[in-house]
């Protein structure tokens, strides 16, 4: 990814404690997804989106899949009762990202604003709704977040090393 710097005035989606699910690993990954969205916003505002969009889409989809895999693993290990419904939300997002990618690559249509608006709304609603719901449920059942955090950190590192995808990922 190029070195487009983000100033506080240029943030499209500002992370706040309201989005925290009180699971450090998951919050960090959500913040990275927000950073990718903000990178797209900067690219659009600096009229560099055409040059950046393919890389942004690749990073967004790859990172999202890795994040979802880890989040779903957490829910399965904890026996989360709404796991299948949550997993379906993840699947629908990935399908929508695939549609947008095809629209851009195959149909050669611009998707910058559509992607910005869709993803911002989806992230806000999903994190504040579905993700907070599972987080709250896991705490109520007494699931050990401390033990899971250690496992999740190691698992995510392993996923990154296995895929080799994050060599160009930075917090912009």
C-alpha atoms as one frame of an Amber mdcrd trajectory, in Angstrom:
protein
   0.000   0.000   0.000   1.253   3.480  -0.705   2.207   5.934   1.977  -0.903
   8.115   2.111  -0.835   9.796   5.493  -4.021  10.377   7.421  -4.499  13.476
   9.528  -7.206  13.741  12.159  -9.194  16.089   9.941  -9.249  13.550   7.112
 -10.602  10.561   9.023 -13.757   9.185   7.412 -14.511   6.762  10.231 -13.170
   7.710  13.636 -12.723   4.845  16.092 -14.182   5.507  19.501 -14.535   3.495
  22.707 -18.222   3.040  21.783 -17.075   0.457  19.227 -15.082  -1.608  21.717
 -16.266  -5.171  22.285 -13.938  -5.412  25.296 -11.783  -8.057  23.618  -8.429
  -6.446  22.852  -7.516  -8.700  19.919 -10.886  -8.173  18.234 -10.844  -4.412
  18.908  -7.361  -4.166  17.367  -8.544  -6.002  14.268 -11.637  -3.823  13.992
  -9.397  -0.761  14.216  -7.274  -2.137  11.373 -10.404  -2.559   9.240 -11.322
   1.050  10.035  -7.791   2.071   9.003  -8.219   0.348   5.647 -11.506   2.210
   5.152  -9.830   5.497   6.076  -7.011   4.736   3.637  -9.587   4.396   0.860
 -11.125   7.705   1.905  -7.738   9.440   1.724  -7.045   7.889  -1.672 -10.410
   9.156  -2.927  -9.938  12.632  -1.434  -6.463  12.918  -2.999  -7.774  11.612
  -6.328  -5.551   8.528  -6.100  -8.332   5.964  -5.681  -8.036   4.576  -9.209
  -4.398   3.760  -8.550  -5.016   2.428  -5.005  -8.367   0.624  -5.179  -7.118
  -2.812  -6.312  -4.559  -2.945  -3.496  -7.089  -1.662  -0.968  -9.656  -4.272
  -2.043  -7.065  -7.034  -1.838  -5.986  -5.963   1.645  -9.560  -5.412   2.800
 -10.787  -8.820   1.657  -7.723 -10.694   2.896  -7.725  -9.009   6.279 -11.487
  -9.401   6.676 -11.323 -13.134   5.950  -8.532 -13.580   8.479 -10.408 -11.538
  11.090 -13.668 -13.425  10.514 -11.875 -16.746  10.805 -10.482 -15.789  14.198
 -13.729 -14.259  15.432 -15.723 -17.326  14.367 -13.211 -19.572  16.104 -13.791
 -17.608  19.312 -17.551 -17.956  19.054 -17.322 -21.696  18.339 -14.951 -22.337
  21.245 -17.256 -20.436  23.564 -20.363 -22.238  22.322 -22.023 -18.967  21.286
 -25.704 -19.670  20.673 -26.105 -17.293  17.695 -22.933 -18.449  15.950 -24.612
 -19.529  12.684 -26.492 -16.233  12.309 -23.313 -14.269  12.981 -21.344 -16.385
  10.529 -24.042 -15.687   7.905 -23.543 -11.928   8.391 -19.836 -12.442   7.712
 -20.611 -14.468   4.597 -22.950 -11.771   3.281 -20.300  -9.080   3.744 -17.723
 -11.122   1.856 -20.244 -11.740  -0.931 -20.925  -7.992  -1.157 -17.198  -7.229
  -1.291 -16.861  -9.826  -4.044 -19.701  -8.156  -5.993 -18.053  -4.755  -5.659
 -14.697  -6.168  -6.718 -16.248  -7.732  -9.834 -18.059  -4.483 -10.584 -14.729
  -2.665 -10.499 -12.522  -5.232 -12.228 -14.888  -6.799 -14.755 -17.389  -4.040
 -15.461 -14.759  -1.324 -14.971 -17.188   0.815 -13.009 -16.140   3.094 -10.167
 -16.999   1.747  -6.714 -15.119   4.129  -4.417 -18.062   5.971  -2.885 -20.297
   2.911  -2.848 -17.611   0.937  -0.993 -16.908   3.771   1.446 -20.540   4.246
   2.397 -21.441   0.557   2.482 -18.445  -0.482   4.550 -18.719   2.366   7.044
 -22.377   1.585   7.709 -21.771  -2.180   7.840 -18.867  -1.877  10.280 -20.765
   0.485  12.580 -23.891  -1.663  12.655 -22.081  -4.996  12.877 -19.644  -3.996
  15.610 -22.188  -2.120  17.733 -24.832  -4.794  17.180 -23.748  -8.347  16.448
 -20.201  -8.162  17.807 -21.188  -6.490  21.068 -23.936  -9.090  21.426 -21.548
 -12.041  21.225 -19.000 -10.306  23.424 -21.596  -9.667  26.101 -22.907 -13.212
  25.839 -19.442 -14.711  26.244 -18.764 -12.640  29.354 -22.114 -13.660  30.871
 -21.349 -17.350  30.360 -17.981 -16.927  32.094 -15.871 -17.685  29.019 -12.208
 -16.975  29.807 -11.233 -14.008  27.664  -7.722 -13.876  29.116  -6.892 -17.390
  27.945  -8.563 -16.795  24.608  -6.676 -13.514  24.065  -3.360 -15.344  24.390
  -4.497 -18.069  22.016  -5.963 -15.550  19.566  -2.783 -13.500  19.427  -0.771
 -16.609  18.613  -3.376 -17.860  16.109  -3.522 -14.520  14.304   0.262 -14.361
  14.112   0.260 -17.879  12.671  -2.370 -16.908  10.076  -0.304 -13.890   9.062
   2.877 -15.947   8.742   1.073 -18.721   6.858  -0.475 -16.404   4.302   2.382
 -13.914   4.107  -0.245 -11.307   3.280   0.527  -8.539   5.693   3.943  -7.456
   4.558   2.516  -4.243   3.215  -0.109  -3.614   5.884   0.562  -0.611   8.078
  -1.553   1.457  10.413  -1.764   4.577   8.249
